[in-house]
């Protein structure tokens, strides 16, 4: 088999993101005559322009099918390493919107002053490049490489502040990443040995024809691949690295990890499960369902005990991963992408509010938010809206509709036990988020709540709230992303 063709439009977005990453690093490194403010502004605008190009391309080509790095196959259709199709377009849109939101939160005077600007935007665009490749990958080698291109810049971003907590968080994430990559490569090697191919479509075709002994080996190998992804998205019991990493990183980096890095991992797992190693009748789907149940339960119960805002969001994000894994376990890509879209928007907004508060109250405790309703009613209203969307409560109908879609997918697949676990966790999630909402209405014990909100933060939080409100009124927009 030889390489026969590539539609270069299929890799236009990752290619432009990669070129943009190099460009922002060069500008920051060699344009020393300009002031720090001017360099920051130019780098931020260039990063935003590169991501906006990606969004425009995705919108213009959303209904097309564009394969890349394809070769003729002895059996079945041609095999491709990367494919741009409607599902890819939906995942890219979610990832690029998340990246653009993080850039907005990193505007001048919002990003921590001890974070180097050029390196930060270079690493952000590099990780986003890997995320887009990961969502479009259709062979195991490309998936593993893209996943590492997402992971390694993300860990470097955690340590950019060069303090003890950041270094500790980055080291924990790096060590877990090394372990997860080793586990995943072990599974990939055995899958290749059993099926003779790395292409997901070919693997899916050959799994059904294996003899029982090789089928058991393939099952174990595929399970290792799923476990490798579970480490990356912090699914329980592979989650221990996440809370300390979130707390040790600058808030903007934590937002990137929660929004882009996590979404990329879910996108990769969705591609692997639905396109290759886990057919609809496979026991691997049951394994993912069990992983979903354990993840949402542990994440929500742990979030109940947290007294810091970032730690609460860290543990609740683990719970949200459980809800994402539920429709993923039954292969409902539409429900997964719709849930991701709502999660990305409201998580951006919630972390934006946290970033504003922690600039003035670095302790980050939930009690620091007391009195916000009286002193900053606009900020409080936005934060409450984001939290009720995450909880799935009205008026946060975007969260309600996405959870309903997840329930519908699970019940339609006759997984009643998982639906019961999800219902229990919805109740636990209400307690998690409403406990934070209650703090906003309480009177502060000492100093009255007061913050200075920079105009970029106002714009970013307002935009997230507006988009979440639109998605609450027009939920079909979220679910149309995967079709």
N, C-alpha and C positions, 0 to 999 in steps of 0.2 A: 504494500500500500504506500502511495506517495501523496504528498501534499498537492492538492489540485487547485483550490481556489480560496480566496478570502474576499469578502465584501468589506472594504475598509470603513464603510459607514458603521459597521457593527462595533468597531473599536474606537470610533471618533471621540466619544465622551471620555473613556479612560485615558486615551492618548492626550487630549487637551488638558485634562487634569494633571497628568504627569509633567507636561511641558510647563504648565502654570506653576507647579511645585518648584521646579528648577528656577523659573524666572523670579519668583518672590525671594528665593534664597540669594540669588545673584544681586538683585536690587538692594536688599538689605546689607549685603556684604560689601559692595563696592560703591554705594552711593552715600559715603560717609559725610560728604559736604552738606547734605541736607539735614535739617533738624529732625529730632526723633519723632516729633509730631507729624511732620510732613511724610517721613518714611513710613510711619505707621498707617497714615491715611492712604498713601499710594498702594502699599502692600495689601491693605484691607480691600480697597476698591478692585485691585487686580484679582484677588482671590474670589471676591463676589462675582466679578465679571465672568471668570472661568466657570464657576458653578452655574451661573445664570445661562451661559451658553449650553451647558449640559441639560438644563431644564427645558430650554427652548427646543433643543434637538429631540428630546424625549417626547415632547408634546407634538412636534411636527411628524415624527416617525412612529407614533405609538401603535399604529395598526399594522406595521410592516413586519416582515420576517427577514432578518439579515444574518446569515451565518458567517463565521470567520474561522480560519485555520481548519479547513475541512479536507477530508480525504475520502476517496472511494472505498467502500467496504466490500468484502467478499460476500457477506450476507446482509440483507436488509438495505436501508437507505444509507446515504453518506454519513460519515461520522464527523462531528464538529467539536472543537474545543470550546468555542464561545458562540452563543446565539443571542441575538436581539429579537425578542418577540413580545407580545403584549404583557406576559408575566414579567419579563425582564424590564420592560418600560415602567410598569407599576412599581417594582422594587427600586429601580433607579430613581424614580420620582421621589419616593419616600426618603431614600438615602441623601439625595441632593438637597431636598428641602431641609432635612436635619442638619446637613453641613452648612447650608446658608444661614440657618438660625444660629448655629454656634458662632459663625463669623460675626453675625450681628451682635451677639453678646460679648464679642471680643473687640468691639470698636474702641476707639481711643478714649481713655479715662475710665473704661470699664475693666479692661484686662489688667490683672495684677502687675504693678510696675516692675517687679523682679522677674517677669517672664520675658525672655528674648523674643522679639517680634518675628524676625525672619525665620528662625528655627521653628517657632510655633506654627506659622502658616505653612511652612514647607512640610512639616510633619502632618498637619491636618489634611493638606491636599494629597499627600502620599497615601495616607490611610484611606482617604476617600477613593483614590484610584483603585486600591485593592478591593474596597467594598463593592465598587461597580463591576469589576471583573468577577468577583465572587458570585454576585447575583446572576451573571450571565454565563458562568462556567458550565460546561457539560461534560467534562471529564475529570477524573479524580486528581490527576496531577495538577491541573490548572486550579482546582478547588483548594488544594493544600497550599500551593504557592500564593494564591490570592489571599487566603486566610492569614498567612504569615505577613503579607504586605499590609494587611489591616492591623495585625496585632503589634508588630515591632514598633512602628511609629507611635502607636497609642501608648505603649509602655514608656517610651522616651518622653512623651508629652507629660506623663505623670511626674517625672523627675525634673522637669524644666526649672522648677523653682529652686532646686538644689538645697533643700532643707532636709532635716532628718525624716519627717513624716512622709514627704514626697518620695525620698529615696527608698524608704522601707516599703511603701505601697508599690512602687515600680518594681522592686526586687521580688516581692511576693507574686505579682502578676506575671513577671518574666519567668520565674521558676515553674509556676503552674502552666504557663504557655509551653515551656519546653517539654514538660511531662505530657501535656495533652497532644502535642504534635507527635511525640514518640508513639503514643498509643494509637493515634490516627494512622500514622505511617505503617505501623504494624498491621492494622486492619486492611489498609490499602494493598500492602504487599500480598497478603493472603487472598484478597479478592482478585487481584491480578493473576495469582497462581491458579486459582480455581476456575476463573472464567476466561483467562487469556486476553483480557482487554481492560483498559482504563476508562473507556467511554461509557457513560451512564446508560445510553440507549442499548448498547450491545450487552452490557452486564444484565440489564433488565430482561432482555430476550433469552439469555443463556441460563439464568438462574432457574427458570422453570424446567429445564431439561437435565439438571444435574442428578446424579444418582444419590441415594440417601446419605451416604457417608460424606460426600463432597458438599451436599446441601447443608449439613450440620457445620462444616468448616466455614462455608460462606455465611451462615447465620452469625457465627461467632465473630467473623471478620467484620461484617457489616455493623455488628453491635459495637465493636471497637471504634469504628468510624463515628458512630453516633455519640459515643462517650467523649471522643475528642471534641466534637462540636459542643457537647454539654459543658465541658470545661470552659470553652470560650464564651458561652452565653450565661455562665454562672447558674446552671440548673443544679438543683440539689441532687446528690450530695457533693457536687463539684464546685461549690460556691464560696468556700471559706476565704478566698482571696479578695472578694469584691468589696465588702464594707470598708476595710482598712485602705484599700486603693482609692475608693471614692473620697474618703475623708482626707487622705494625704495629698490629693491632687488639687490644683486650683479649681474653683467652681466651674470655670469655663471648660476645663479639660474633663471634669467629672460629667458635665453635660454632654460632651462629645462621646464619652464612654457609654453613657446611658442611652444616647439617641442613635448615633451612627454605628459605633462598634457593636453594640448589642443587636441592632437591626440587621447589620451585615451578617452576624452569626446566624440569626434566625433565617435570613434569606438563603444562606448556604445550606442550612439543614433542610429547609423546605425543598430546595432543588434536589438534594440527595435523596430525600425520602420519597418525593413524588415522581422523580424522573428515573430512578435507577435501583437502588439497593433494597427498597422496601415496598414490594407490590402490595396491592390492597388486601390480599389474603395472608400476608406475612405476619409472623409473630413479632416482628420488629415494630409494627404499628402498635401492638399491645404494650411493648416495652416503652415506647414513647408516651403512650397514654399514662402508664404508671409513673413515668418521670414527670409528666405534667401534674398529676395529682399530688405527688410528694413535694414538688417545687412550689406550687402555689400555697400549699398548707404551711410548710416551714417558713416561707418568705413572709406570709401575712402574720403568722403567730409571732415571729421574731420582730416584725415591724411594730407590733403592739407594745413592745417593751422599750422602744427607743425614746430617748429624750433629746436627741440632736436632729435637726432638720435633714441634714445630708444623710445621716445614717438611716433615718426613717425612709427617705426616698430610695436609698440603696437597697434596703430589705424589701420595700414594696415593689421595686423593680424586679426583684427575684420572683415575687408573687405574680407580677404581670407576665413574666416569662412563662410561668405555669399556664396562665390563660391563653397565651399564644401557642403553646405546645399542644393544647387540647384540640383545636381544629386542625393543626398540623398533623396530629396523629391519625386523623381520618382522611388526610389528603385534600382538605378544603382550602385551596390556595386563595380563593376570594375572601374568605373569612379572615385568614391570616394577614393578608395585605391590608384589608380594611382596618383590622385591629391595630396593625403597625402604624398606619397613617394617623389614627386618632392618638395613639400613645406618643408618637414623636412630637406632635404639635403641643399637647398639653404638658409633656415633660419638659420641652423647651421653655414654655411659659413658667412652669413651677420653679425650675432652676434659675430662670431669670429673676424671679422675685426673691429667691434665696440669695442670689449674688448681690442684689441691691441691699438686702438687710445685713449680710455678712460684711459688707464694706464698712459698716458703722458699728456692728455688733459681732465681732469675729468669733465669739464663743459658739455661735450657731445653735443655741438651745431653742427648743420650742417655746420656752417661756419668754424668749426675747421678742416674740411676735405679739405679746399681750398689748392691748391698746391700739393695735393697727387699724381696727375698724373706725375708731374715733379720730386718730391722727392722720391716717392715709387711707381714706375710704376707697379711692380708686384702686390702689395697689391691693388692698384687702379684698375687694370685690373680685379682682382678676384671679388672685390666688385661690379664693374660695371656689370660683368657677372651675379652675384647673383641677382642684382636688375632688370636686363632685363628679367631674368627667371621669377621673381615674377610678372613682368609686362606682360609677355607673348610675348615679342619681340624677333625676331631673333637677334643674334645667340642663344638666350636662348630658343631653340626649345622645351625643356622639358616643360616649362611653356606654350608655345603655344599649344602643343599637349594635355596637360591636360585640358586647357580651351576649346579647340575644343571638347574634349570628353564630357565635362560638357554641352556645347551647344548642342551637338548631342543628349545627353540623354534628355534634356529638350524639344527640338523640337520634338523628337520622341514621347514624352508623350503629345504633342499638347498643351504645355504651352507657346504659342507665346509671351504672355505679359511678362513672366519671362525672355525669351530670349532677349527681347528688353531692359529690365532693366539691364541684364548682359552686353549687348553690350555697353550701356551708361557707365556702371561702368568700363569696360575695358578702355575706353577713360580717365575717371577720374584717374584710376590707373596709366596710362602712365604719366599723369602730376605729380602724387605723386612721382614716382620713378625717372623720368627724372629730376625733380627739384633737387634731391639729386645728381644725376650724374653730373649735371651742376656745382655744387659746387666744385667737384673734379678738374675741369678744370680752375677754377678761381684762380687768384693770391691772396695770403693771404695779408691782409692789414698790418700786423705787422711782427711777426716772421715767417720765412719759415717753412713749414711743415716738421717735423722730428720725427721719432719714432724708438725705438729699438725693433725689432721683435724677440721674443724668438723662438728657433728652434721648440718647440712643436706647437706653434701657426702657424708657417710656414707649418709644416706637416699637421695640421688639416685643414687649409684653402685651401691648395693645394689639399688635398684629396677630400674635398667637391667640389671644382671646377672640378676636374677630373671626379668624379662620375656624377655631373650635366652634364658635356660634353658628357659622355657616354650615359646618359639617353636622351640627345638631339638627339643623333645619333641612338640609339636603344630604342625608346619609348615603344616598346612592352614589355620590361622588367618590366616597371612600372605597366602596365595593366595586366600582367600575374600573379602578386602577389595575385590577388583575385580569381584565377581560378586553 
